[in-house]
Amino acid sequence: MNSSERKNPWITLCCIVVPLYMILCLSACSDQSSLSAPTGSVTIDSYYEASSGGTKGCIITLKIANNGTTKITTSTITYSVKTNERTYKVTSVFQAYILAGQSIYESPSVTYYDATETTSLADITILNSAFE
């Protein structure tokens, strides 16, 4: 057997190892479920109005639920509170870990401009939410 007929062992090794490595990498990357963005939902659980020192406002209890498979670390929620005089639009950011399938409660407040303003549960609305 002359030198031209002998196969280089490195070429044979590369022809086997490189394709196997590529297949393993592609199969590992194909499961993106652990890399997916968190999904959640927000509902208004309750509210109450309170006055202190001539200032009146509304405290809303929000239920933030994790509907996905990855944990939520930050929830950004935009909501509106319509009173008999005006509408307040507020965005609140909550930094709390919410595990998959679990929920938490947060209680943001909205201070009214006028102490005579009032609202109702029907006039409090979730406008938008985002989860990280």
C-alpha positions as CSV (number, residue, x, y, z in Angstrom):
1,M,0.0,0.0,0.0
2,N,1.6,3.2,-1.0
3,S,1.2,6.6,0.8
4,S,-1.5,7.8,-1.6
5,E,-3.7,4.9,-0.8
6,R,-3.4,5.4,3.0
7,K,-6.1,7.4,4.6
8,N,-5.2,10.1,7.1
9,P,-6.8,9.2,10.5
10,W,-7.5,12.9,11.2
11,I,-9.7,13.2,8.1
12,T,-11.6,10.1,9.1
13,L,-12.0,11.4,12.6
14,C,-13.2,14.8,11.4
15,C,-15.7,13.2,9.0
16,I,-17.3,11.4,12.0
17,V,-16.9,13.8,14.9
18,V,-17.8,17.1,13.3
19,P,-21.2,15.9,11.9
20,L,-22.0,14.3,15.3
21,Y,-21.1,17.5,17.1
22,M,-23.3,19.6,14.7
23,I,-26.2,17.2,15.2
24,L,-25.9,17.5,19.0
25,C,-25.7,21.3,18.9
26,L,-28.7,21.6,16.6
27,S,-30.8,19.2,18.7
28,A,-29.9,21.1,21.9
29,C,-30.9,24.4,20.3
30,S,-34.2,23.1,18.9
31,D,-35.8,22.9,22.4
32,Q,-36.3,26.7,23.0
33,S,-39.0,26.2,25.7
34,S,-36.6,27.1,28.4
35,L,-35.6,30.3,26.6
36,S,-39.2,31.5,25.8
37,A,-40.4,34.7,27.2
38,P,-42.5,34.5,30.4
39,T,-46.2,34.7,30.0
40,G,-48.6,36.0,32.6
41,S,-51.9,37.6,33.3
42,V,-53.2,40.4,35.5
43,T,-56.6,40.7,37.1
44,I,-58.1,43.3,39.5
45,D,-58.8,41.5,42.7
46,S,-60.2,44.4,44.7
47,Y,-59.9,48.1,45.4
48,Y,-60.7,50.6,48.1
49,E,-60.6,54.4,48.4
50,A,-59.0,56.1,51.4
51,S,-58.3,59.7,52.6
52,S,-55.5,61.0,54.6
53,G,-54.5,64.5,55.4
54,G,-56.9,66.0,52.9
55,T,-55.7,63.7,50.1
56,K,-57.8,61.0,48.7
57,G,-56.8,58.0,46.5
58,C,-57.5,54.5,45.4
59,I,-55.6,51.4,46.3
60,I,-55.9,48.5,43.8
61,T,-55.1,44.9,44.6
62,L,-53.8,43.2,41.4
63,K,-53.4,39.5,41.1
64,I,-50.4,38.7,38.8
65,A,-50.3,35.1,37.6
66,N,-47.5,33.2,35.8
67,N,-49.2,31.2,33.1
68,G,-45.9,30.1,31.4
69,T,-43.1,27.6,32.1
70,T,-40.4,30.1,33.0
71,K,-40.2,32.3,36.1
72,I,-41.3,36.0,35.9
73,T,-38.9,38.4,37.5
74,T,-40.4,41.7,36.4
75,S,-44.1,42.6,35.7
76,T,-44.9,45.9,34.0
77,I,-48.6,46.8,34.2
78,T,-50.5,49.8,32.8
79,Y,-54.0,50.4,34.2
80,S,-56.5,53.2,34.3
81,V,-58.7,54.5,37.0
82,K,-61.7,56.5,35.9
83,T,-63.3,58.8,38.5
84,N,-66.3,61.0,38.3
85,E,-64.0,63.9,37.2
86,R,-61.0,62.5,35.2
87,T,-59.2,59.3,34.1
88,Y,-55.8,58.4,35.5
89,K,-53.5,56.2,33.5
90,V,-50.6,54.7,35.4
91,T,-47.8,52.2,34.7
92,S,-46.3,50.3,37.6
93,V,-43.3,48.0,37.6
94,F,-43.1,45.1,40.1
95,Q,-39.9,43.2,40.6
96,A,-40.8,39.9,42.2
97,Y,-40.1,36.3,41.3
98,I,-43.2,34.4,40.3
99,L,-42.6,30.7,39.6
100,A,-44.5,28.9,36.8
101,G,-48.1,28.3,37.8
102,Q,-48.0,30.6,40.8
103,S,-49.4,34.1,41.5
104,I,-48.7,37.1,43.7
105,Y,-50.7,40.2,44.8
106,E,-49.5,43.8,44.5
107,S,-51.3,46.9,45.7
108,P,-50.4,50.1,43.8
109,S,-52.1,53.3,44.7
110,V,-53.4,56.3,42.7
111,T,-53.7,59.7,44.4
112,Y,-56.6,61.8,43.2
113,Y,-56.2,65.5,42.4
114,D,-59.4,66.3,44.1
115,A,-60.8,64.8,47.4
116,T,-64.3,64.7,45.9
117,E,-63.4,62.2,43.2
118,T,-64.8,58.6,43.4
119,T,-64.4,55.5,41.4
120,S,-65.9,52.0,41.1
121,L,-64.5,48.5,40.3
122,A,-66.1,48.7,36.9
123,D,-64.0,51.9,36.2
124,I,-60.6,50.3,36.9
125,T,-59.2,48.7,33.8
126,I,-56.0,46.8,32.9
127,L,-54.7,48.4,29.7
128,N,-51.5,46.5,29.1
129,S,-49.0,44.1,30.7
130,A,-45.6,42.8,30.0
131,F,-43.5,40.2,31.7
132,E,-39.7,39.5,31.9
